[in-house]
Amino acid sequence: MDPSRTDTRPPTASAHVDTFARDRLPPPDQWPELRFDLPELRYPDRLNCAAELLDHADAGRPVFRTPAGETWTYGDLRARVDRVAHVLTGDLGVVPGNRVLLRGPTTPWLAACWLAVLKAGAVAVTVLAQQRPHELRTMCEIARVRHALCDIRSVDDLSKAEVPGLAVAAYGGDSPGDLLRRPAPGTPYPAVDTAADDVALIAFTSGTTGRPKGCAHFHRDVLAIADTFSKHVLGPRADDVFAGSPPLGFTFGLGGLVVFPMRAGACALLLEQAHPRQLLAAVAEHRVSVLFTAPTAYRAMLDGLDGHDVSSLRRCVSAGENLPAATWHAWHERTGLRIINGIGATELLHIFVSAADDAIRPGTTGVPVPGWHARVQDEHGVPVPDGEPGLLAVQGPVGCRYLADPRQRAYVRDGWNVTGDTYVREPDGYFRHVARADDMIISAGYNIAGPEVEDALLRHPDVVEAAVVGRPDEARGQVVVAYAVLREGARRDAEALRAYVKSELAPYKCPREIVFLDALPRTATGKLQRFRLRVDGAPRPR
């Protein structure tokens, strides 16, 4: 086997004193095949990704900005990261391998704490500020968390989680015990000499259904997402200003707002509030050039474009859920910008299928990102012919490693990461999203992809958001049910909307019912929770 493509080496000697995370990785025979096709992916055996991100940029260049006008340089960030790392390992007693939970709004201090945890050789467990006590308690239990760094504004729910033995150090307050006020040496902190395959972070799946899964990622993985998607598709520049809506507890945000700009020596505007209108205002005021957000936000921003100058934008990235072709075309028509669509997964850390510039084919996700490989296969792992739907399977430099979770066997099959998405590979090599595997609706013998019906609904000028699910039906097995959010002031006329869909799609795909809602159920990361619309208590037409 070619060692440049597949990692067959035994694990490097770990720097972790607390070996909990490594001890709970899946058995080697349950790992996916890891591939390192690109020269830049052949990292040294010993690597601390925080030191790599911090140490290559000019100290005087800006790295983080805030809407309030605060600017941190790379030199400022290094000094503050080192200070927090001294407090972590001195005052708080954190040792390499300890899991440290990080919680708070998206601010430079949250990013600095994340980097300090990694530089100190500990394992970062970044969660969302919106997550509630029972969710936090579950994640702390799975990752055996005993230390937490938390924005003072986000402490209450963490306290209510009542995690046994959890020591919480708050930051952003004015008490002497505040993390940022504790005494610490003013000297540089030498990065712990971690192995490239030491666990650097545990990222939790967003919980669209069921108990969350902890995904263990290595120090080399953090750099690999920058050296594949960011370098070869996004193409960042040192003078770029990044911004976006995903929080740092979501790997889409961690990559797009911290790892990618820092790897390029660029700057990120970190927004605590990033709803569509706030994003537009931030782009205009701070001359943002690279934007990361979800398809729903791009569609919502269309109405506000006339009031904001977005001429600074040169890159727009969409992920988190499928980007409808109608949204892509509407954005391009209004701005001249081609949205870079992509599919990623918490299990694989970031985007692995995408395309940019002239390579974009609206309505498709794209092609495998350089360094990644993808195919479409059946439930037995046999590749299906081009043009036929099947399960998306992926290999690359990062792979799924659930923390002590039997669901590992379902995600990794015969060395491939099977993402749970139904895709078609077109004859020209482009991958087209059909549905999540559990979003296929079988009605009276017809296979109906919910997202296809959603796309049709979204082409109607009054529809802002749409979700389509199958509801059990004695006669047909399932019937198609649509949930729609309309523009303010639009008339809720289900029959007229059904007639529109029939003009766009074959009649058997038309929803039997259309339910109008003020908002669709979503996770804290913005992912649509279709499972909540399938339950017996889901809203019905009135």
N, C-alpha and C positions, 0 to 999 in steps of 0.2 A: 504494500500500500504506500502511495506517495505521501511522505510526511509533510510536504508543503500543502497538502490539501486536507489531511485528516490528522487530528491530534491523537497520537497513539502513545504519548509519553506518560509515564506514571506521574502522579501529583508531585509537585515540587514541595520541598520541606516548608511547612506552614509557619508563619510568624505568629499565629494565634496561640495565645495561652489558654483561652477559653475556646474549646474545640466544638462547641455545641453545633454550630452551623455546618461545619464540614462533616461531623459525625452523622448528621441527618440528611445529607444529600442522598439521592436515590442510589441504589447499587449500580455499579458501572454498566451492567448489561441492560439497564433501563434508560441509559443516557441516549440522546440522539447522536448521530454522527456529526462531528464538528469539522468544518472545512475552513481552510485558511489559504484561499487561492491567491489573494493579493499579497505582494511583498510587504506592504505596510501592516498586515495583520500578523506577521510573524514576530510577536513581541518577545522580549527577553524573559527568562524564567522568573526574575524578580522585578516587580513593578508596583509602584503605589500610584494609582490613577489620580489622586488629588494633587500629589506633587507634580505629576506630568501636566496637569491642567493649569497649575498655578505658576510654574517656574519658567515657562518659555516666552511669555509676553513681556513687552516693555513696561516697566513699573509705572511709568507716567501715563499710560493709555487708560481711558475709562473702561470699566468692566460692567458696572451696574449703575443705573439711574433709577430715580423714583419720580412719580408725578409731582411730588412736592419740591422738586428741583435739586435733591441731594444727588451727588455723584461720587462714586467710589472708583479709585484707580486700581490697577492690578497690584500696585505697591500697598495701597490701603488694605485691600482684601487679604494679601499675604500676611500682613501684620496682625489683622484681626483674626484670621484663621489660626495663626500660631498662638495667639493669646488664648483663644477658646480651647485649643488642643492642650495647652499647659494646664488650664483649669480642669479639663476633663480627666487627664491622667494624674494630676497632682491632687487637687482639692476633692474631686469627685471619685477618685479611685478606679476609673475605667481602665481595663487592660485590653490588649489586642484580642479580638474575637467577641468581646461583649457586644450585645445588641443594644443600640441606643435609638430610642424612638424620637422622631422629630415631628413637631406639630406647630402649625401656625399659618397665617396668611403668607402669600408670596411676597417676600421682602429680601433685601440683601442679607439681613442677619440670618434668615432661615438658610439661605444658600451657603453662608459662611459656616454655619453650624454643621451642615451636611459635609462640607469639605474638611472641616476639622475632625469630624468623626472618622472619616476615611484616612486622613493623614495620620491619625493616632492608631490606625490599624484596627479600629472597631468596625462594627457592621451597622450601617445606617438603615433604619426602618422608618421611612418617611410616609406619614399618613396624611389624610385630608383634614383640614380645619373643620369641615362640615360633619365629619363622622361622629356618631353618637356613642355614649358610654358603652352600650353592649357590644358595638362593633369594635371599639378600641380594646375592650377587655378580651374579645376573641383573638384579635391579632397579637396582643401581648402574650396571650396564652400559647398560641402556635409558635411564636418566635422566642418564647422565654425571655421577655424583655424585663430588665430590672433598672434601667436608666432611661430618663427622658429629658430632652431639652424642648421647652415649650414657650411660645410667645405668651406673655402675661394675659393677653386677651383670649387665649384658647385653653386656659388651665382648668376652667370649671368642669367641663365634661370629662377631662382626663382624670380629675379628682373623683368625680362621680363614678368612674369606671371601677374604682376600688380594686386595682390590680395589686395582688399581694407582693409586698417587698419592693414596690416601684418607687425609686427616688427621682423626684421631679425637680429640675432646676429651671426656673422661669427666667426669661430675658425680656427686656423692654420695660421693666418696672423701675421704681426708685428706692427699693429697700437695699440695705447693705448685702443681703444674701442673693441679690440678682446676679445671674450668670455673668453679666457684663461688668459688674462692679466688684467681683471677687478678686483678691490679690493674685497676681500672676507675674512671672518673669517677663521682662521686656525683650527677651532674646528670641532668635528664631527657633522654631520647633523642628528638630530633625525628623523627617518622615520615617515612620516605621517601615522596615525593609520587608514589606509583604511579598508573598509569592504572587505571580500574575494570576494564579488560580485560587488564591484565597478569596473567600466570600467577602464582597465589599458592601453589598446591599441586599435586603430582602424587600421585594416589591409585592404588594398584595393585589390580586385580581380585584376588579371593581365590584364584584358581587352582584351581577345582573340576576343571578339566581344562586341559591345554595350558600354553603359555608365558603368564605374566601380561601384562596390558595396562596401560600407564600412562595414566591419565585426567587430562588437564590441566584444572584449574578456576581461574577468575579470582577476583580480589578481590570483585567484585560477586556472584559465585555463592555465596560463603560467607554473605553477608547474605541472599541470596534464599531459601535454604532455611529461614532463621529467619522471614522475612517472608511465607512461604507456609504450609508445614505447621505450624510451631511457633505462629505468630500466630493462624492461622485455624482450626486443628483442635485442637492441643494446648491452647492458651489458657493459657500459663504466667503465674504471678503472682510479684511480687518477693519474697514470703515463702516461695516454694517451696524445697524441698530435693530436688534431683535425685540419682538414683543408678542404677546399672545394671551389666550384665555386659560389654557390648561394649568392647573396648579402643580407645584413641584412634587406633590404626593402621587401624581399621575405620571407614568414614565414618558408619555408624550410631552409633558411640560418640562420634566427634568432634562430631557435631551434638548428640546427646542429652546429653552430659556437659560440653561446653565452649561451643559456639556458642549453643545455645538458652538455657541458664541465663544466660549473660552478656548476651545480647541483651535479656533481660527484667530484668536487674539482680538475678537470683536467685543461689542457692548450689548447689554440687554436692558431694556426698560422693564422693571418688575412691577406689575400692577396687582394691588390687593383686590380691586374690583375690576372685572374685565367683561362686562356684558357688551353686547354689540355696539350700542351707542357710545359706551365708554372706550371701546377699542377704536372706533372711528375718531373720537376726539383725541386720543393718545397718539394715533398715527399722524394726525394733522399737526399737533403741537410739538411733538418730539421728533418728527421726521423719521418715523419708523420705516425701515426698508425691508425687513423680513417678518412676516406675520404667520403665526401658528394658531389655528382655531379649527372648530368643527364645521361640517357642512351647514348645520342649522344656523350658525352665526353668520356665515357668508350670505345666506339667503336673507336673514334678518337685517343685515347691514345695507342691503340694496336700497331700502327706503330712505336711508339717511345719507346716502352718498352726495346728494346735491348740496348738502350743507357743510361738507368737510373736504379739505384738500388732501387727497391720498396720493398725490403725484410722487411722493418719496418712495412708495412701495415698488419693489422690483421682484419680490418673491412672496408668494402666498401658498401656504402648505395646509392641506386638509387631511385629517385622519380622525380616528375614533369611531366612525361609522361610514357607510358607503356614501360617496359623493354623487348625487343624482346629476345626470347629464344636463338637465334643465337648469340646475343651479350653476354649473360650470359655464354654460353658454350665457346666462344672464349676467354673471359677474364679468365675463370677458367682454360682452357687448358694452357694459357700462364703464369699465375701467381700462380695457385693453390688456389686462393681466390674465395670464393662463395659470389657473390654480394647479399646483402640484398635488395630485391625489396620491394617497398611499394607504397601504394596510400594514399595521403593526400589531403587536400583541405584548401584553405584560410579560408573558412567558419568554418572549424573544427580545424584550427591552424596547425596541423601536421599530421603524419601518423597514420592510424587507422586499416589498414589491411596489414600484412607483415609476414615474417618468416625468421628465421636465422639458420645457421649451418645445422645439419642433417634434420631439418624440411623443408628446402627449396625444392620446386618442380619447377624446371625451366619451364618457360612457364605459370606459375600461379603467382598471386600476393602474395598469402599466405592465412592466416586465420586471423580472428579478433584478434587484439592485446589485451592482457589481459586488462580488464577494458572497452573494447568496444564490441559491438554486431553488427552483419551485417546480412542482408538477401537479397534475390533477389525477386523482386515483379513485378507485372504488372502495367499498368498505372492507375489502380483503387486501388492500394495498397494491392492487394491480393498476398501472397507469391506464387511463381511458383515452380513446382517440380524441384528437382536436375536434372541438365543436360539441362535445358531449359533456354534460355536467357531472361533477364528481367532487370529492373532498380535496381542498387545497392542502398540500404537504410541502414542507420547507426544510432546507438545510443551510447552514451558514456558520459563521464564527461564534454565534451565540445560540444556546439551545435551552429547552425547558428542563429545569431541575426543581421540581416541587420539594418543599421542605417536609420530609416524612409524611407524604400524602399518597395513598394508594391510587389516586386518580392519575398519577404519573403514567401508568400503563395505558390509559386511554388516550393521552395526549401524544406520547411518543410510541410510534409503531414501526418496527423494523428499521430503526435509525432515523426516521423522519418525524418532524414535528407536524402533527395534524391539527390544524387550527380550529376546526369546527365550522369552517366556512365552505359553502358550496360555490364552486367556480367553474368557468369554462375557459379552456385555453383555446384561443382563436388560431386559425392556421398561420397567421403572421407572428405568432409567439406572444401576443398580448393576452393578459389575464383579465377576464371580465367577471365581476361579482354577480352572483345569482341571488344568494340569500345566506344567512346563517343556516347551518344544517338543520336547525330546529325551526326555521322560519318557512320551510316548504309546506304548502297547504295542498292536501290531496282531497279534491272534491269531485264526487261522481266519476272517479277514475282519471280526472285531469290533475296534472301536477302544476301548481300555480305558485310562482315565487312572489312572496309578499312585497319585497322591495320593488318589483316591476310595477305592481299596482300602485305603490306609494309614489313612484316616479310619475305615473300618469296623473295622479291626484295633484302632485306638486306643479304640474304644468298648467293647472287652472289658476288664473290670476288672483283668485280670492283665497287660495289655500296657502297657509304659512308653514304648517307642519302636518305630517300624516304618518300614521302607523297602521299596518294591516296585519291581521292575525287570522288564524283558523279557529272557528268555534265548533265543537262537536255537534253533529246533526245526525239524527237517526236515519234519515233517508239518504243523505249524500256522504256520510262519513264526517265531512267538515263543510262548513260554508265560510265564505270570505266576509270578514267584518272589517270595516275601515273606521279609524278614529281620526278626526280632522280638527285642526285649529285654523280658524279663519282670520283674515285681516279685520281690524277694528271697523265696525260699521257694516260688514258684509252680511247678507241675508243667509240664514241657515236653511237652505233648501236641499234636502237630501236627494229628492228625485231629480232635480236639475243637475246635481253633481254626479249622480249615477249615469245620467244620460251623457254627460261629458266623458266619463270613463269609457262608456260603450263606444263612443266615437274614436277613442284612442287605442282600445284593446279589444281582443276577441270577447264576445259577450260572456263566455263562461268564466272569465277572469273578473268580471264586474262585481263589486261588493254587493252582497244581499242586504247588508245593513250598513248605514253610515251613522256614526255617533259623533256629535260635535262636543268638543271639550275646550275649556279655556287654556289648558296646558297639557302636554303629554307627560306621563311619569318618566323621570330620568334619574340615573344615579348622580352622585355628587360630582362625577367627572363628566357628566353630560350625555352618557350613553343611554339610549332608549331602553326602557324596561318592558319589553313586549310581554314577558311572562305575567306582569300585573294586569294586562288586558285580556289574558286568556282565562283567568280564574272565573269561578261562578259568580263572584260578586262584582265583576267588571261592569262599568256603566253601559246601560242600554239606551236605545232611542226613546225619547219621551214625546 
